[in-house]
Amino acid sequence: MAILKTILTVIFIIISLALTVIILMQEGKSAGLGAISGAADTYWGKNKGRSMEGMLVKITRVLVVLFVVIAAVLNIGSF
């Protein structure tokens, strides 16, 4: 049981670091003054799901779910 807890802890730390890096790589949600004139409706704005930004959002969601699940498992296993 101790080996499983150690493995989960290492995976938890790796996910934490990856999540921090991926969140810092993402652009801010505010479009600045360009949103006033409609400059936000560019090709990349419309196809955000297929861009690098869209991929980072999807990876972030997966890592957050894994983070919460592993945190719960490690918390339950601490008894």
Secondary structure, DSSP 4 states (H G I P E B T S, - for coil): -HHHHHHHHHHHHHHHHHHHHHHHHSPPS--TTHHHHTTT-SHHHHTGGGSHHHHHHHHHHHHHHHHHHHHHHHHHTT-
